[in-house]
Amino acid sequence: MAKGQPNQAQMASMLAGASELKSRILFVLGILIVYRLGTHIPLPGIDAYALAQYQQQLQNGVLGMFNMFTGGAFARMSVFALNVMPYITASIIMQLMTTVSPQLSELKKEGETGRRKINQYTRYFTVILALVQGFGLAAGMEGATVQVSNETMNVVTGGGMAFRLQTALTLMTGTMFVMWLGEQINSRGIGNGISIIIFAGIVSELPRALFQTFELASAGSLSPLLVAGIFALVILVMGFVVFMETSMRKVPIQYPKRQMVGGFTGGTAEVSHMPMKLNTAGVIPAIFASSLLLLPMSVANFNPNAPWAQWVGVWFAPGKPLWTALFVALIVFFCFFYTAIVFNPDETADNLKKSGGFIPGIRPGKSTAVYLDFMMTRLTVIGAAYMAFVCVLPEILNSQLTVPFYLGGTSILIVVSVTIDLITRVQSHLIAQRYESLLKKSPLAGRKAKGTA
């Protein structure tokens, strides 16, 4: 056998790893097929023709953003119309509560057991939110009408309390089922389940949007220059997101010389780097901020004809000054909040001290923690500014231009970030399988096998 060529045992291990990765990917695709089928199951009591006419107003505005997150399920009023939005809102509230509630804070410190209890409380809260939002959506749909050939048609064929309770229970069940699908992807698939489901919903709407755009351009309703500008903007934003998401600061870490036999030290000091991402929070701040901004519209559905509900519909539309200011503030807040949850400078400094590592020029211990906290704060300022720019700029341009579909910076950010995360996870899985095959080939593994025999 030629030197460097894998033997039969290595080949079998590599094929087994590739087979496992293939099964995980196929499992995710199967889950997404089930999810997409559910987005086309209509709610009972809805006039499909009247709804098709009424849903045209969902192309832009805050309802267009909600429809984008649900993969078109909201426009079709399917059983998955609420998608995972109640679960995301419940997660936000529970994470905020862990910082102010001593009981939840103690649960968080218990490790895996505490995390399971917090997740259980989040599910209970998700059920309550889904029921409330489903009831409000049903109440809002009862008053929805559309004018067709001088005839006023109701979107809901038969209203009343029975319709509202039935719709609320159906939407709550759909939300819990979608949440369960996301958990199955986490445990048996690859990637973050909730993010992949949102990603699938966004991508599923792209072919329809592209077809509608080219159709309007061929009919002369849209100028070719505007269409070219939209696609150029999308490509530039995607490239910018890829650059920023892969950017990081490498902090040098130095380890002392190795101790040799006889008490002598040998070799040179080992120097490695600790990567600190520019955007540690990932796409979570954009999803959280969008979810909270969608909450007032859900509440306004309880009484859509009220003056305050109409005010919410006007001022909470994407591109409006109040909406833009709140969106930027929420993105910045969640960038710092989620980074503080993910990265603990005191714990990182303590781990470095225990392993004998230190940052050149910085004393181990408290000084290292202060330095890491300072570095992460500066990086988070840049990351929050980048995320706010990417999410808000397309919204403002979309409100000023006549675009036939919802063009959101949040959707672009989610698509690119989830794609990068999936590629990274697949590469890590392949590297792990390759590493296991190398361990099996090592002489140490062979001696261990002989000793065991």
C-alpha positions, -999 to 999 in steps of 0.1 A, spaced: 0 0 0 14 34 -9 24 57 19 -3 81 29 -31 61 15 -59 52 39 -62 15 48 -94 -5 49 -102 4 85 -98 41 78 -119 39 47 -147 21 66 -146 47 93 -147 76 68 -176 59 49 -195 54 82 -190 91 91 -202 102 56 -232 79 59 -241 94 93 -239 129 79 -260 119 49 -287 105 72 -287 137 93 -291 159 62 -319 137 48 -336 138 82 -335 176 81 -349 176 45 -377 153 56 -386 175 85 -387 206 62 -410 187 38 -434 181 67 -432 217 77 -439 230 42 -469 207 38 -483 221 71 -480 257 58 -506 248 31 -532 233 54 -559 260 58 -577 270 89 -614 260 91 -639 287 86 -618 308 61 -630 318 26 -601 309 4 -611 332 -25 -617 362 -2 -585 355 16 -565 354 -17 -578 388 -25 -572 401 10 -537 389 13 -523 413 -14 -519 439 14 -495 416 31 -468 421 5 -453 451 23 -453 465 58 -451 447 91 -476 420 80 -452 413 51 -424 408 76 -446 384 96 -456 365 64 -419 362 55 -410 346 89 -439 321 85 -429 311 49 -463 323 35 -483 304 61 -497 337 75 -510 349 41 -526 315 35 -540 314 71 -528 279 76 -524 259 108 -488 271 110 -498 308 106 -481 318 139 -450 296 132 -424 298 160 -430 335 168 -447 327 202 -418 304 211 -393 331 202 -412 357 223 -414 334 252 -377 326 250 -369 363 250 -390 369 281 -376 339 299 -340 350 292 -347 384 305 -364 370 336 -332 349 344 -314 382 350 -340 397 374 -355 366 391 -334 350 418 -352 317 414 -346 315 377 -310 327 381 -303 298 405 -319 274 381 -296 286 353 -265 279 376 -276 242 381 -264 233 346 -282 208 324 -310 202 350 -317 239 354 -317 244 317 -343 217 312 -366 233 338 -362 267 321 -370 251 287 -401 235 303 -413 269 316 -406 284 282 -429 258 266 -457 265 291 -454 302 284 -454 295 246 -487 278 249 -502 308 267 -488 333 241 -499 312 212 -535 310 226 -536 348 231 -521 356 197 -543 330 180 -574 344 197 -564 379 186 -557 369 151 -591 352 149 -609 383 162 -591 404 137 -599 381 108 -636 383 116 -637 420 107 -616 416 76 -635 423 44 -626 426 7 -644 443 -22 -649 420 -52 -670 432 -82 -689 457 -61 -696 430 -35 -683 430 0 -670 396 10 -660 384 45 -628 365 49 -644 345 77 -674 325 67 -688 320 102 -676 340 131 -684 339 168 -668 326 200 -667 291 186 -646 302 156 -622 322 179 -616 293 203 -612 268 175 -587 290 157 -568 298 188 -565 260 197 -555 251 161 -528 278 159 -515 269 193 -512 232 183 -495 242 151 -469 264 169 -461 235 194 -458 211 165 -434 234 146 -414 239 178 -412 201 182 -399 198 146 -372 223 155 -362 202 185 -360 171 164 -336 188 140 -314 198 170 -312 162 183 -312 141 152 -303 165 124 -277 191 119 -279 228 127 -302 249 149 -337 237 143 -356 270 148 -332 290 126 -334 263 99 -372 264 99 -373 302 96 -346 299 69 -368 274 50 -398 297 52 -378 326 38 -362 306 10 -395 291 0 -409 325 -9 -380 336 -31 -391 318 -63 -426 334 -62 -410 368 -55 -386 365 -84 -413 353 -108 -435 382 -98 -407 407 -102 -397 395 -137 -434 394 -147 -439 430 -137 -406 440 -154 -417 423 -187 -451 441 -185 -434 475 -180 -447 480 -145 -412 480 -131 -382 497 -148 -353 474 -156 -330 499 -138 -350 494 -106 -349 456 -109 -311 457 -115 -307 480 -85 -327 456 -62 -306 426 -72 -274 445 -69 -284 457 -35 -292 421 -24 -258 408 -37 -239 436 -20 -256 431 13 -251 393 12 -214 398 5 -211 423 33 -229 399 57 -205 371 47 -175 393 54 -187 405 87 -199 371 100 -166 355 93 -145 384 108 -129 379 141 -102 392 164 -75 367 173 -62 373 208 -27 358 213 -25 332 241 10 322 254 17 290 273 49 283 293 77 260 281 71 223 285 86 206 316 111 178 306 127 149 325 151 159 352 133 192 359 146 209 328 125 230 305 127 225 268 114 239 236 99 274 230 68 288 246 37 278 228 16 306 213 -19 301 201 -49 324 194 -83 327 210 -108 338 183 -133 364 193 -161 369 166 -172 403 156 -208 392 159 -209 368 188 -247 369 191 -252 357 155 -287 362 140 -305 360 173 -307 398 179 -324 403 145 -349 375 151 -357 387 187 -361 424 177 -383 415 148 -404 392 170 -410 419 196 -419 445 169 -445 421 156 -461 417 190 -480 451 189 -496 442 156 -508 409 171 -524 428 200 -540 453 176 -558 424 159 -581 422 189 -598 454 178 -585 465 144 -610 493 140 -599 510 172 -580 543 169 -550 529 188 -549 498 166 -549 520 135 -521 541 150 -501 509 156 -507 498 120 -494 532 107 -464 538 129 -452 503 133 -448 497 96 -412 491 84 -394 522 73 -413 546 96 -392 567 120 -407 551 152 -403 516 139 -367 523 127 -357 538 161 -372 509 181 -357 483 157 -322 497 160 -325 500 198 -337 464 202 -310 450 179 -283 469 199 -298 457 232 -300 421 222 -265 421 207 -251 431 241 -275 410 261 -270 377 242 -232 383 240 -232 386 278 -250 353 281 -227 335 256 -193 349 267 -182 351 303 -149 370 306 -143 359 343 -149 322 335 -126 325 304 -98 342 323 -101 316 351 -98 287 326 -68 303 310 -52 307 344 -58 270 353 -43 258 320 -12 280 325 -20 303 296 -19 341 296 -22 370 273 12 387 267 14 419 286 -17 412 307 -16 397 342 -35 365 347 -68 366 366 -88 397 371 -67 418 347 -72 393 319 -110 393 326 -111 431 324 -91 430 291 -113 403 275 -144 422 286 -130 454 270 -122 437 238 -156 420 236 -174 453 242 -155 470 214 -163 441 190 -199 440 200 -203 478 193 -191 472 158 -212 440 154 -243 458 167 -238 487 143 -233 463 114 -264 443 122 -286 474 126 -273 488 93 -280 455 74 -315 451 89 -327 487 87 -313 499 53 -333 475 30 -364 483 51 -361 520 45 -354 515 8 -383 491 6 -407 517 20 -395 543 -5 -395 521 -36 -424 502 -52 -412 467 -47 -438 439 -55 -426 417 -26 -413 421 9 -375 429 8 -361 427 43 -326 430 56 -335 406 84 -344 379 59 -310 384 41 -291 382 74 -309 350 84 -304 333 51 -267 341 50 -260 334 87 -278 300 87 -260 290 55 -226 298 70 -236 280 102 -247 249 83 -215 248 62 -194 252 94 -212 224 112 -208 200 82 -171 208 80 -168 202 118 -186 169 115 -163 158 87 -132 169 106 -143 150 137 -148 118 117 -114 122 101 -99 128 136 -115 96 149 -100 76 120 -65 90 127 -69 80 164 -77 44 154 -46 43 132 -22 56 159 2 32 176 -12 42 211 -46 29 200 -30 -3 188 -11 -9 221 -43 -2 240 -62 -27 220 -34 -54 226 -34 -47 263 -71 -50 265 -70 -83 246 
